[in-house]
Amino acid sequence: MDRNVRRLLNRVSVVFATIATICLLNLFHHSSRTCFSSSLTHTHLTLSRAPFPKSSCDAFSRRVSSIEARSAKFRSSRSYLRRVHSLSVSVFDPIRSLHLLSNSSNVLCVLAGIGHAVDSLQESGVTDVTGVDVIDYPPLVQRADPHNLPFFDGVFDIGFSDGLVGALYPVRFVGELERTVRRGGAVVLVVAREVAKVEEVVGLFKRSKLLEVRSVNLDGSDMNLIVMKRNGTKSS
């Protein structure tokens, strides 16, 4: 009796093992087809634009674009190009008319965001442009603390920023811009009219004098263009 029971159990075990093997092979075959079709479907999609993956294999097969590739794609958008053009016409052309900016100028852009100002200057012919922000955005903007800039004193001809309102410590922010700009150079700020008065902005400077104030329209917004001439004399 025991011998018959053992034989029955052995046969049942063999049957279940065979079924499990068939199911496992079928699962592997289905997964392989899923991976193959997904790679064809999403071969030209980035991770951010593709639909949510239905399987781990689907997610693995996607191509993730580099930061540089995404930056290049964004820099070709209408909104980006409009901002770059607006900076050129409303800000940098007036600075050129004051004979402060030339193609050989060494320019620093602080709180440069994704690089609008850097791009605008380079397109106009200025080759020596450095853009910094708290978050880097290759290839135009590198990471640096705007309140503690990693540059020697007086190495730039012009310091520019349209991000003063985003500075945690405005006095320190302006002081670093002044420090890195050479004597006879200029610090140029663009500030929204409704955010800060010209007198308040000028009062932040200790080693520069007011050279020019202009009302400009920057990409549809009313702004003040404030140009300070670096004179090297520290006021109390």
SVG drawing of the C-alpha trace seen along z (x, -y; Angstrom):
<svg xmlns="http://www.w3.org/2000/svg" viewBox="-2 -108 44 110">
<polyline fill="none" stroke="black" stroke-width="0.4" points="0.0,0.0 2.8,-2.4 4.6,-1.6 1.6,-2.5 1.1,-5.8 4.7,-6.7 4.4,-5.9 1.3,-8.1 3.0,-11.0 6.0,-10.7 3.8,-10.9 1.9,-13.9 5.3,-15.7 6.5,-15.0 3.2,-16.4 3.4,-19.6 7.1,-20.1 6.3,-19.8 3.5,-22.3 5.7,-24.7 8.5,-24.4 6.0,-25.1 4.6,-28.2 8.1,-29.5 9.2,-29.1 6.1,-30.8 6.7,-33.7 10.3,-34.2 9.1,-34.1 6.4,-36.8 8.9,-39.1 11.3,-38.9 8.7,-39.9 7.6,-42.8 11.2,-44.1 11.7,-43.9 8.6,-45.7 9.1,-48.4 12.6,-49.2 11.1,-49.7 8.2,-51.8 10.2,-54.2 13.5,-54.3 13.2,-58.0 11.5,-59.0 13.2,-60.4 12.3,-59.3 10.4,-62.4 8.2,-62.3 7.5,-58.5 4.4,-56.9 4.7,-55.3 6.3,-51.9 4.1,-48.8 7.0,-46.6 10.5,-46.8 11.7,-45.5 9.8,-48.3 11.4,-51.0 14.9,-49.5 14.7,-49.6 14.2,-53.4 16.9,-55.8 17.5,-58.6 18.8,-61.8 21.8,-63.6 21.5,-67.0 23.3,-68.6 20.8,-67.1 17.8,-68.3 19.4,-71.7 19.9,-72.0 16.3,-71.0 15.0,-73.6 17.3,-76.3 15.5,-75.8 12.1,-76.6 10.2,-79.8 10.0,-81.1 13.8,-80.6 14.7,-82.3 12.3,-85.2 13.9,-85.8 17.4,-85.7 16.4,-88.2 14.8,-90.5 17.9,-90.6 20.0,-91.5 17.8,-94.4 16.7,-95.8 19.9,-95.2 23.1,-94.4 22.6,-96.8 22.2,-99.8 25.4,-98.7 27.3,-98.6 26.1,-102.1 27.7,-103.2 31.0,-101.7 31.1,-99.4 30.6,-96.1 32.6,-94.8 33.2,-91.4 36.5,-91.2 34.8,-91.9 35.0,-89.3 31.5,-89.1 30.1,-87.3 26.4,-86.5 25.2,-85.7 22.0,-83.8 22.0,-83.1 19.2,-80.5 19.3,-78.3 21.6,-80.6 19.5,-83.2 21.9,-86.0 25.0,-83.9 23.4,-82.7 22.4,-86.3 25.9,-87.6 27.6,-84.8 25.2,-85.2 26.2,-88.9 29.8,-88.1 31.1,-88.1 33.1,-85.0 34.4,-85.2 31.1,-84.8 30.8,-82.9 27.4,-82.0 26.8,-80.8 23.9,-79.8 23.1,-77.7 22.2,-74.9 24.4,-74.2 22.8,-74.0 25.4,-72.7 26.9,-73.8 26.1,-77.5 25.8,-77.7 28.0,-76.3 27.3,-75.9 28.5,-78.5 27.3,-80.4 26.3,-83.9 27.1,-85.1 30.6,-83.7 31.8,-83.7 34.8,-81.5 36.7,-84.2 39.6,-86.5 39.1,-90.2 38.7,-92.4 38.8,-89.6 35.7,-90.6 34.9,-93.7 31.2,-93.4 29.0,-91.7 25.4,-91.2 22.3,-89.8 18.6,-89.9 18.1,-87.8 18.7,-90.2 15.2,-89.6 16.1,-86.0 19.2,-86.6 19.0,-85.6 21.4,-88.4 21.2,-91.3 24.0,-93.3 26.4,-90.3 25.2,-89.5 26.0,-93.0 29.2,-93.1 30.4,-89.9 29.5,-91.4 31.5,-94.5 34.5,-92.5 34.9,-90.4 34.5,-93.4 37.7,-95.4 38.0,-99.1 36.5,-101.0 34.2,-98.1 30.4,-98.0 27.8,-96.1 24.5,-95.8 21.3,-94.8 17.8,-94.4 15.1,-94.7 11.3,-94.7 9.9,-98.2 7.2,-97.1 9.6,-95.0 12.4,-97.4 13.0,-101.2 16.1,-102.4 17.3,-104.2 17.0,-101.0 19.1,-99.0 21.7,-101.8 22.0,-101.9 23.3,-98.3 26.5,-99.3 29.6,-100.4 32.3,-100.7 30.3,-101.9 28.5,-105.0 25.3,-105.2 26.0,-105.7 22.7,-105.0 19.1,-104.1 16.7,-103.1 13.2,-101.8 13.1,-98.8 10.6,-96.1 12.1,-92.7 10.1,-89.9 6.8,-91.8 7.7,-92.9 8.5,-96.5 12.0,-96.6 14.6,-99.0 18.1,-98.7 20.6,-99.9 24.2,-100.4 26.8,-101.1 30.4,-102.1 33.0,-100.4 35.2,-103.2 37.2,-101.2 36.4,-103.6 34.6,-101.9 31.9,-104.1 31.0,-103.8"/>
</svg>
